[in-house]
């Protein structure tokens, strides 16, 4: 009964000064909403960045011969179709392999000759690199086996050469060679020329590249692991396989997207920590505001405190009353702030690209509530302690 009476008195005191309580809780509202929003934004941005990186190729491992531009490498050093077949057959966890080789060429656009790349690709390349076919179709097994003089061109090259016309079925001349365009493609996410695909790239069946060059050399071999946990295993075994199948002097580098993903996660975590610290600063400022208002409140209610003590209220009851007031201010602000932090992602959901969703972390909700309430109790302790330590006689004399 005493505790319930104390709570009732605390609520009545807040009702008597509604505007003061609302303004005092404003900082808590902003701080708790910031915590929820910061974690939501961090999770969303991390998910977006990781999805963009993985769109280049899921669980991707690729290998190339390490050489110097001014020195030709012996043929025994080169990665071949036989190597690619061994990778698929011997390395556990590899679900798909593909290889590419390219030759520099040129294409005439509006009377001007532009440098272009003619890229020969093996079967499995589409599945691994996840190219988006915008018009037409991709190569089928017949195209690969029959050395059909067909090609797919990038969206940018299609616009430069054919303008608004549909390029599918038309011929395009690359250097001394002529191909029939069967499709227009783009990368699922832009790599800005950091992959083998550039703006003026043309892909053709690998059998054609082999026919034109007379060699079964693969410049880059791709291997797709069955899952993220298998990527390090595939990377290690792929390097070992190439070392075992070629002279010891040959050097290869085997890369994955893991380092990029790790960097993205690290950056996301660092930004999250910084933004959460900013939210905590907002809560700290609101806590100072709570303490300031509570000190003013204690001073204003000195006679009330003296009267309560005179009729038998214990110091712990006075302490509890003012702590409950500070708690109600911070907890009420936390609830409103959390609801605000949950509502904003729902409102802006339609503005997010593609199928990206803004996940709300339950941990952030609990953290925002606990930190906000703890802030109110911590900064409300000093005013409550001051109120509890007042002498009844001196309090009743206060004007």
N, C-alpha and C positions, 0 to 999 in steps of 0.2 A: 504493500500500500504506500509506503514511504517513497519507493522508487517511482511508482505510477504518479504520485503527487508531484514529485520533482520533474518528471517528464511533462506533466500538464502545465506546470508553472513555466517551463522553458518554452513550450509551444505558445502559451499565452503572451509571453514576453516578445516573441518574434511576431506574433500577429499584431501586437500593438505598434510595431515599427516595421510594417511590411516593406516599404520602399527601401529602408536602410538594409534589411535582410537581403532583398533582391539585388541591390547594387553591390553589396558585399560578396554575394555568391557569383557575381558576373565573372570575376577572375577565375573562379573554380570551373565555371561553365566553359570558358575559353580553353583553359588548360586541359580538362578532361576530354573535350571534343578534339583538341589537337593531338592528344595521345592516340585516340582511336583512328583519326584521319591519317596521322603519320604512319602508323603501322599498316593501315589499309593501302595507302599510296605506295609504301615500300614493297609490300607483297605483290601489288598489281604491277609495278614497274619491274620487279624482279621476274615475275612470271612472263611479262611481255618480252623483256630482253632475252630470257632463256628460250622462249618460243621462237624468237627471231633467229637466234644462233642455231637452234636445232633445225630450223627450216632449211638451212644450208644442206643438211644431211643428218639424219638421226643416227646417233651412236657411230659416227664416222671415223675411220682411220685411213690415212692415205700415206703413200710412200713414193719417194722419188730418188733418182740417182744424184748424188752430190758431186758436182763437177765444176770445172772452171770454164767460163765462156770462151776463152781463147785457146782451149785445148780440147781436142776431140777425145772422147773416151773409147777404149776398146769395146768391140761388140760383146765380148764376154762379160763386161760389166753391166750391160743394159738389161733392164727388166723386160721379160718376154711374155707371150701368151702362156707358155708352159709354166712360168712362175705363177701367173694368175690362177691357172688351174690347180696348182699345188696349194696355193693359199686357200682355195675353196675346199679342197679335199682334206688337207692335213691340219688346218688350224681349227680347233674346237671353238664354237661360238660365232663363227662367221656364217651369216645367212645369205649374203649377196656380195659379189665382187664385180668390178668393172674396171676397164682401163681406157686410157685415152692417149692419142698422139696427135700432134698438130704440125702443120707446115705453114709458114708465112706466105701470104699471097696478097692480092689487091682486088678491089672492086671499083668499077667506074660509077660514080654518082653525080648526076647533073654535069657531065662532061669533065669531072675531076676524078682523079685516081686516089682512092683512099686505101690505106693499109688495112688488111683484114686477116683474120685467122681462120684457117680451115681445120676443123677439129674432127678427127676420127674417133668414134666411140664404139665400145663393144656393147653387147647385150647386158642389161642390168644397170646401165648408166642412168636411165630415166628413173628407175626405182630408187637408186641411191641418192641422186642429186635432186630428185623431186621437182623436176622442171614443170612449169605450167604451160600446157599447150593451149594457146589462145585461138588458133585457127588450124584447120586441117587435122593431121594425125601425126603420131610418132612412127618410127621405123618398126616394121614387123620382122619376123624371122626370115621371110622371103627376101626382104631388102638386104638383110645382113648377109645371107648366103649367096645371093645372085649378084652381088656387087652392083646393085642398082644405082644409077647416077641420080640419086635423089638427095635432098637436103632439107634441113630446117634452119630458118634464119631468125635472128633476134627481132624483137618488135621494133627497135630503133632502126635497124637496117631495112626492114620492110617499109617503114615510113619514108626513109630516104630514097630508096630505089623505086618503089611502086606508088608512093603517095597514098591516096585514099582508095586505090584499087585493091581488090583481093589478090594477094600474091600467089595463093595456092593454085598450082597447075601451070604457073608461068615459069620461064627459064631465067636463071641468073648466071652471069659470067664471072667467074673468079679466076683472074689471071688468064691462062690459056684453056681453062676447063669450064664447061657449061653443065649446070645441074638443074633439075626440075624441083621447084619448091613444093613440098608436100605439107608443110606446116610452119607456123610462126610460134615462137616460144619466148618465155622469159624465165629468169630465176625466181623462185618463190619469194626470196628476199634479196634485195640488192647487195652485191658484194663489192661494188664499185671498182671492178677490175682486179680485185685481189684473188679471184679464182681464175680458172682458164677461160671463163665466159666473159667477153667484153662486149661493147656496144655493137661492133661490126663482126661478130662471130657467126660462123656457119658450121653446123655439125653435119657430118656425113657418116655412113657406116664405116666401121674400122676396116672392113675388107677392102674398101676403096683406097684408104690411106696406105694399107699394106701393098696394094697393087701399084700405086704411084711411086712409093719409095722403094719397093722391093725388099723391105725389112719388116719383121714382126716385132718391132721395138715399141715398148709402152713407156711413155714419158712419166705418167702418173698412174698408179694403181690404187683403186679405192676398195676398201673392205668395210662392210657394215656388220657391226657386232649385234648379237641377239638382244642385248640389254646394256644399260649404262655400266653395270658391274663387270661386264666382260670386256669393256673397252681397254683397260690397262693390260689385260691378258693378251688380247688380240694384238695390241701395239708391240708388246714384248716378243711374242712368238713370230710376228710378221718380220721384225728386224732379224731375228735369229734365222728364219727360213731364207731370207735373201742373202745373209752372210754365208750360210752353208752351201747355197747353190751357185755362188759366184766367187771369183778370186778374193783372197783376203785383202788385197789392196783396194778393192772397191768399197766406197763409202756411200751409205744411204741415210737419209733422215726420214723418220716415221713420225707423223704428227697426228694430233687429235684435236677435237674442239674442247677437250677437258680444261686446258689451261685458260681458254677464253671464258668458259663457263665459270671457272673458279674466280677469275678476275671480276666477272660480272657480279657474282655473289658477294665478293669482298667489297666491291664498290657499293653495292646495294646495302650491305650491312653497315658500312661506315656512314652512309647518308642517313640510314635509319637511326643510328646512335646519335648523330648530330642533331637531327630533327627532334628526337625524343628528349634530348637534353634541353633544347629550346622550349619544348612543352613543359618540362619540369621547372624551367626558369619562370614560365608563366604561372605555374602553380605556386612557386616560391613567392612571387610577388603577391599573388592572391592571398597566400598565408599571412604575409606581413599585413595586408589589408584587414584580414579577419582579426588579427591580434590588435591592430590599432582600433578598430571599431569596438571590439570587446573591452578594451581598456576604457574607452569613452563610456561604454555602457555601464561598466562597473562603477565608474565615478558618478554617473547620473543616478544610479540606483543604490547609492551608499545608504540612504535612510531605509530603503526597502530591505537591504541586507541586514542592517542593524535591528530592524523590527523582527525579521524572521529569527535571528539569533536570540533576540530577547524572549520570544515565545517558545524557545526550545529547539530550534533547528541546529543540527550538528554541523561542524565545518565540512565534513564529507558530503553532506547534502547540498551545501552551498557550492562546493567544488563540482559536484555532479551536475547541478543545474546549469552552470555556465559551460561546462564541457559538453553537455547535451545540446545547448544552444549552438556552440561552435560546430558540433558534429552535424546537426540538422542543416546548418547553412552550407557546409561543405558537401554533405551527402546529397542534399537537394540539388545543388549546383552540378554535382557529378552525374546524377541521373539525367538532368536536362542536357548536359554536355554530351553524354554518351548517346542519348537519343538523337541529338543533332549530328554527332559524328557518324551514326548509322544511317541517317536519312540522306545526307549529302551524296554518298556513293550511289544510292538508289536513284537519286535524281539525275546524276551525271552518267548513269550507266549507258544511256542511249548515245552518248557522245564518244564512247570508247570504240576503237577500231575493231572490225571483224567480230570474232566470237570471244574477245577478251572480256573477262569478268573481273569485278573488283571484290576479291574475297575479304570478308570481315573476320578478323582473328578474335576468337573468344578470349584468348589470353589478354589481348589489348583492352577488352571491355573490363575484365576483372582487374587488370593492372590500373586502369584509369580510375576505377571506383575505389580501390584500396588506397592508392596514392593520394587521391583527393581527400578521402576521409581522414587518412593519417595526417595530411597537411593541416586540416581543420583542428584535429585534436592536439597536434604538436604546438601550433601557434596559439591555440586557445588555452593551453595549460597555464601560462603565466598570468593572464587576466583572471582565470578561475582560481588560481592559487592566491592571488592578491585578494580576491573577494572573500575566500574562505578564511584568510588570516586576519580579517578586520575585527577590531574590538567592538562589541555591541554598544557600549556607552559612547565611544568616540563617533561611531557611525550615526547614532541617533542625534548627536549634536551637530552633524554636518548639515550645512545649508546649501 
